[in-house]
Amino acid sequence: MFLLDLSHTSHTRARTGIQRVARSLHVTLGAAGCGITWDPHAGHWRKLEPWEAAGLQSTAPAAHRGAHWPWPARLRGRWQRLSRQAPSHLPATAGLIVPELFSPAVATALPALLATVHGPRVALFHDAIALKFPEFSPARTVGRFPAYLQELLAFDGIAAVSADSRDTLLDYWRWLGLTRTPPVIALPLGLGQFNVLGENQPGANPPVVLCVGTIEGRKNHLALLEAAASLWAGGRVFRLQLLGLAHPQTGRAALERIRALQAAGRPLHYAGPVPDATLHRAYAACAFTVYPSLIEGFGLPVLESLAHGKPCICSGRGALGESARDGGCLTLDRVDAPALVAAMDRLLTDAPMHAALVAAARARKFRTWSDYTAELTAWMQTLPHS
């Protein structure tokens, strides 16, 4: 059995990239996995309780990213700590998987957990955006990140979500002068099973351009909004739909611009975070998607768009270039407003090109979450346990 650390994901309804990875691993591990959490109130590691396991299955959208502990759980944990109740033992394990960007509190508790695991201990590494683009990252994340990259050295192996993320981590460790580091592989993420039969229906009139992703600085929504405003001013007819949770700090400017364009009567709809069923319907109804992000560790919305048979405009660099290279995307060297104007205008007006990208997207084969989990656990068995 593999222990799966869900300390944050089991206490939030947010479905940002990391939470979606963690939830998908929980599902595909099935009986071979055991979800665990660091309980800060009780002061020990434990198996998930029924209310936490139920939260992992919730499809209700989240209003914020933060973790929520109901008062009964807090009081129960504090009573266990005050009464010095011994924590229940975790099951015997074949290894440990840590899919989250863990907090300082979890990092402090990790050594005790790592010491009890009989089998390889592996962490997923998503990105180093806080290092590369600190201006687009929350100050607390930027300050925390160097310590996190050092804490990863305690694991037996690191599964990076892309070759770009793998190379970034190894380059950072080399820059520190480290010579003994755990092995790092690039293992691209999986996708859910999408039923795209019947989704190749005639496009809406006017066509819908969809953008899926959290509203935050590095996602570059301001450039997309400026591009859309320019196209509307030039007479191009389309609707722009945005889906995703907004970051209260780095997404503020984009939210203000969204409200200004809506007040001006532009056909722009922002729905915030939505359940998966609504997300799939949005993919089915759009003509194509735009993912204007400047930097990603992976970029799930690009592959989700392609898996629905819908072309995607995105950067051709870094991890996004890795996802786009097998077809279905219109890639850009620069993801600024002029480049987005040209790309969006082309897909709105060039029917043969749009059809070719649709065909290329539908011809692609995608790794499922079951494939990903099988590859991850098979690799773990090759690792020496320190």
Secondary structure, DSSP 8 states (H G I E B T S, - for coil): -EEEE-TTGGG----SHHHHHHHHHHHHHGGGEEEEEEETTTTEEEE--HHHHHHHT-----S-SS----HHHHHHHHHHHHTT---------SEEEE-S---HHHHHHHHHHHHH-SS-EEEEE---HHHH-GGGS-HHHHHHHHHHHHHGGGSSEEEESSHHHHHHHHHHHHHTT------EEE----B-----TT------SS-EEEEES-BSGGGTHHHHHHHHHHHHHTT---EEEEES-B-TTTTHHHHHHHHHHHHTT-SEEE--S--HHHHHHHHHH-SEEEE--S--SS-HHHHHHHHTT--EEEE-SHHHHHHHTTSSEEEESS-SHHHHHHHHHHHHH-HHHHHHHHHHHHH----BHHHHHHHHHHHHTTS---
